Amino acid sequence: MRLDKFLKVSRLIKRRTLAKEVCDQRRVSINGQPAKASANVAIGDELTIRFGQKTVTARIEHLQETSRKEEAANMYTLLSEERSSDAGVKG
């Protein structure tokens, strides 16, 4: 499954176009490697996504073409969610 589609179906990112933009900005990595929106993901891969001052790391548990809101959270395990310590600091 494509990375951008997984991010949308799992609801880690709300829209596929936004998922593509985040990937194009090199803010998503798979197993520590920067990933394009078209990269394939597999069960067991670790995703790291940077949203503003927040970094989320999740492991893929299931791949589904579609999911209901209640099922989406079962597609991944949240490993960590961190806030950047330099938030609001200008250099």
N, C-alpha and C positions, 0 to 999 in steps of 0.2 A: 504494500500500500504506500502511496506517496505521502511524504511528510506533511504537506499542507492539508491534505484530506484527513489524515489522522488527527491533526491538531483541531480541525473543525468538528469531526465526528465525536471526538472525545470531549469536546467543549473546553479544552485547555485554552483555545482561542475561538471567539464567537463566530467569525466569518472566514471563509477560505481565502478571500482576497486579502484580508488583514494578515492571515497566516503567511501568505506568499510575501507580503511586504516585510514582515518581521524576518523571514528567512533571507530575503534579498539584502537586508541591512546587517546580515551576519550576526544576528542575535540568538540564533538557535544552533545547538550542536548535538550531534548524535555520537555517543561514546567518546566525548571529548574532541571530536572533529567538527569544524564548522560545516553546516549542511545547507544545501539548496532546497527549495520547495519541492523539487522533483525527486529528491533522494528517496530511496526505498527504506522503510522501517520494518523491523521484525520484532517478534516477541522476545523480550529480554533486553532490548536496546534501552540505553539511558539517554533521556533527552534533557538538555539544560536550556532554559528559555529565560532571556533577560527582558523584563518589562519595566522600563523606567528605572526606579530604584529597587526593584524586586527581582530576585533570581529564583526560579523554580526548577527543581530537578525531579524527574519522574521516570519510573521504569515501565515500559510497555508490557501489559499482561495479556491483553486480547486485541485482536484485530477484527473489526466488523465494518461492513460497508455503510451501515446506518445504525443509529442507536436512539433510543428514547432518552429523555433527560435523566430518568432514574438509572438507566443502564450505563450512561457515559462514564461515570466515576469508576466503574468496574474495569474499564479498559486500561487503567494505569494505576500504579502505586506511587503516591507522593513520597519522595525520599527526603527532600528538604525544601524549605521556603525561607529565603534570607532577604533581609533588607540591607541595602548598601549603607555602610557607616559614614560615607562622605556626602550623604543627602543634604542639600542646601549649602554646601561649602563651595565657594567659588575661588578659583586659583588664579 
